[in-house]
Each structure stands twice: as C-alpha cells, then as structure tokens.
Amino acid sequence: MKFLFDSDSWQEIYGSIRKNKLRTIITIIGVLWGIFILVVLLGAARGMENNFKRIFGDFATNSVFIWTQSTDMPFKGFQKGRRFNLTFKDIEALKREYKDQIKFLAPRNQTNGLLVRNFKTGNFQVSGDYPILDKIEKKNLIYGRFINHNDIENNTKVCVISEDMYKQLFDKGEMPVGEYIKISEVNYKVVGVYKLSNGIDLDGDTAYIPFTTFQKVYNTGNTIDWMTVTANEGIDIVQMEEDIVLTLKNIHKVHPEDKRAFGSFNLGTRIDKLNGFLKGMQFLTWFVGIATLIAGVFAIGNILLITVKERTKEIGIRRAIGATPSSVRRQIILESVFLTTIAGMLGIIFGGFVLYLLDMLAGQGDDPTLVNPTVNIPIIMIAFGILVILGTLIGLIPAHMATLVKPIEALREE
C-alpha cells in the first residue's frame, strides 16, 4: 500500500492528466454519465413509487367492490333484463362461506341529498355506512370523529362531512362539531369533519351517516346498494372476486355465465399492475445504469491503452533505470482507479443535484408527479464500489500491456 502515498506516483498521474486534458475530461464524463444516469433513474423510480403509495395512502388495496345490475340471460323461469338488489342475507352468507378469506366486508347505501344550514345549502352525496369503512378507507379527520358502533346501535342522527362541505355551510373559523345541519329535511348533528385524501378517494365529497339511520330515513329496508370486500393478506383477490360473484349468482338465481348481472371493480388487480410497472421500471433502471457504467469504464480502458502507447518511450526509460514491471503495473492501475473514483463522485453529486431539482419542480404541491425522489445511500455505495472495482479490473489490461514494453525497443522509437 506504500505506493498509494508515493508522491512520485501521484506526480506522474498528474503529469499524464495535465498532458492530455481533453482526453481526460472526455474519459471522466463517460464514466460520470453512467453513475449519473443510474442515480437519476433510481431516484425517479423511487419518486414514482412514493407517489403511488401517497395516492393509495391508507386504503385497503386488496379490495373489490360489488354491485348488482340487470341480468343478460334468462334463468330458472326469470326473464332477461331482471333487476334485483343485494341484501343482508348475502352479507351473512358471504361471511359464513369466506370467513377465512375476508378481512373486512362493508355493506353500503348511497343517495344524493340537499345539505342545509341556516341560509347556506349544497347538493352532495350521502352515504349510509358502518364504522368498518374507516378501516378500509382511512378518513383524515380534522375535527371530531367518524361514525361509531353506538351510532349504529341507536340509529343516531349524526353525520361526518367533508372539508368542502364545512367551508360551504359554516363560517370561517366556526367549530362544526356539535352543530346541526339538515340533510334532505332531516336534522343531523355534525360529529366529524374529514379532509379529502390527495390520493385515491372513491367517494369524493360525501356526508357519512350511520347505516341503520340511512335505512330508516330513506326506507331502504334490507337492501344494499353495493359492498366493499377486503381480503386477508396472501389471498388471491381475483379468485375471491370470481368465487363471491358466483356465490351471489347462486343466491339470486342468476345464470352462472351471465356477465352483466353483477358489476365489480377490483382494486387489487389495478395495484398489481402498478407494482408490475414499478418492478419493470426498476429493472430497466438498473440495466441501463449498469450498462452505461460498463461502457464508461471501457472508455477508461481504451484511453489508458492509448496513453500506454504514447508513453512507450517514457516507460522504456523507467524500465531501463530499474523500474520493475509491478511498479509500472501499479502506476497504470492507480491512474485508472483515480479516474473512476473522481468520475464516480462527480456523477453522484450531479445526480443528487438533479434529484433535488426534480423534487422542487415535480414533487411539491397537492398533485406531485414524483414524491421525495431519493436513492438509498447503501445502493449508492454499492454502485460506487462496483465502479471502482470495474475501474481496477479494466486498468489491468493497459497495465499488462505496459509491462510488455521492452526497454531497448522503447528507446529505439523515435
């Protein structure tokens, strides 16, 4: 290791670099570009992944939404075009049959309603729900609470409204919790205000009231508009969706091949597609980045080969005055490692600066494209280590060529 601290070795490296400034700069840029591309692509991929996580937030992504439509095939005496509704009997049947697969099952009813407070009004969606909805689609409450089990048991007339509803019905700075508003001519006590998620929010601005209260006020009886089913971890949500729909077809005497009788939206499959896209992006990032790194390192090897050719006479003189092949070899390898190290550090610095700019330009505001586009330090260190190792290995080629220079033949060259 003494040669690392040998001033003569570093003076020779400095002299070689100074003599071929343009070539050295081009070489450094070739390697710098490789690790720069790797850092920027990895950071951008992480930013996209963080953005997807922000969009889905606390939503139970392994979920499927199911509702009824009209039949498309006659079956067991029923004509084509028959309409029917989901009921609580369906909920109980699914809970029994799929108790080991279902994590959450939420029946839901919805309608439109006029919200009134004093002389302020607004038309919004009204939804009858159970407290379990807050576990499936976590509400970002800024005041109060969500619907609880006491509200369900006692059919209380309480509601949870959105921030936009609060701004439309209340004065600025006014405390909404405990105040009353009218929904379709019925008084409800406001118990909570939530803020819409910046990510996925299937309901939008909705006033939530207890499901049992919705039943009585809107006289829906035992019927259900639609249901949300969340699967346990590790359950194939696509297969479970097919099984549940088939079970519901049997209950409601619908032809097994009828594709229109039930509508569904499988959020899990959409998430899987996005995850597949992210994995593809990560693979492409590593492939392009490493390929560019290798290309840059080979550029260093080629430059050093040319340098060895140009320094044939100099190497011959060194050999003639007693320089050993190993010292010549170390000199060339050290120059290779030095160039790759400098290029790698500059590439990481420039890549970090570009990621900072991306975060400032595309990672701010309510609807960012990239969220916190960063790269883990261990990954950077691994990439930097690979770069130095490749620089060392590629330096062996010109180093070996330098040791083959014979002093007598070198001195004979003009």
Secondary structure by P-SEA (a helix, b strand, c coil): ccccccaaaaaaaaaaaaacaaaaaaaaaaaaaaaaaaaaaaaaaaaaaaaaaaaaccccccbbbbbbccccccccccccbbbbbbcaaaaaaaaaaccccccbbbbbbbbbbbbbcccbbbbbbbbbbcccccccccccccccccccaaaaaaccccccccaaaaaaccccccccccbbbbcccbbbbbccccccccccccccbbbbccaaaaaaaaccccccccbbbbbccccaaaaaaaaaaaaaaaaacccccccccbbbbbaaaaaaaaaaaaaaaaaaaaaaaaaaaaaaaaaaaaaaaaaaaaaaaaaaaaaaacccaaaaaaaaaaaaaaaaaaaaaaaaaaaaaaaaaaaaccccccccccccccccaaaaaaaaaaaaaaaaaaaaaaaaaaaaccaaaaaacc
